[in-house]
Amino acid sequence: MSEAFSAESQLIHAGTERVVGQPATPPLVPASIYVSLGEPQPGRGYGRESNPGWEALEQALGALEDAEAVVFASGQAASMALMLALAKGRDSIVLPSDGYYGTRVLADKLRPHGAVPVHVDLQDLPAVERALAGHGPSKSGSSLLWTETPTNPLLRVADLARLAELAATAGAPMVTDNTVATGLLQRPLDSGATASLYSLTKALSGHSDVILGAVVSRDVELLAALRAWRSSGGAVPGPFEAWLALRGLKTLPLRIARQSQSALAIARHLAAHPRVAAVHYPGVSTPASQVAARQMTGGFGPLLSFEIIPDRAEAADQVVESSTLILPATSFGGVESSWERRGRWAGETAPDGLIRLSVGVEPAADLITDIDAALKALETLEPLEVL
């Protein structure tokens, strides 16, 4: 499809063959083998190497950032391939201390293979610069910078352009986990990132029915290395999952606009609630809001978190359990709203009373009604007047 059209249009038509008699939507191809004679045809030798469904999905994802995509069996598989491809021969992986805990766990597991994880506050640019200068055994300053913005679950915003400058000065490739914002609201490659990382399980597919991941990049050598790691490591996406994700992507612009609008309304409502101590959302006024407004376009995404009064695990659990509309569940970005006490996961650094809320496509007024009723349940735990 012509690149003259918007990313939104390319999402809808990715993989469609404009040939008389062909299906209007890319078909599901559950093939593990292809007819093959002599020299294997590139991409059609064996099912672990390619699938027409993957290719259509990769075409759609690449259109979001004017780049190419490589799809994996999960976001963690995509993360591991990226670390293995980019951290080889480097002393350290500099990554956010407040980002997705699964990334920290993965980086630590890969420590025996080379790079040492170094955790920093990405909003503290001097600290990032020092970390990139060298923390490994050789003190050579050879690092990989792993960024995430907004972060999960605290929704903190990092300045991608400034971080990319620091990475370039240090000779470090920069990866950005762009799962929360998606490539529709934020394009890290335009800010200088080497690669954007996505969990397609979240907002990109949007229907809580697949587990997939992807890397998007304009670096031809990196893309080839990622495809090699995918094939050798076997982290290949299933054809049915790829088909579902592509179908979900077609409605991404509509979903993300609705979710972002509702999330902002809910964040503002919670900021004035007497039972809420703090709200974490890029659209709510904070020192980082100006950075978010500059590098994010069209909204701030479906995810927010808030801290309740009292800051206790049992209080947050009671709020989550008291909902009759919002689903108690993990993950985010689905059409249904869901929430959880984030600190229930081992390894997570969230405060005891922090609730992470994924805003779906239900009317914002209904969600606010449900949230208020759930927060009212705290009155049975501890009278408001004694707080």
Beta strands, then each sheet from edge to edge (+ up, - down):
strand 1: 68-72
strand 2: 92-96
strand 3: 116-120
strand 4: 143-148
strand 5: 174-177
strand 6: 195-199
strand 7: 213-217
strand 8: 276-280
strand 9: 303-308
strand 10: 327-328
strand 11: 338-341
strand 12: 354-358
sheet 1: 1+ 7- 6+ 5+ 4+ 2+ 3+
sheet 2: 8+ 9- 12+ 11- 10-
end
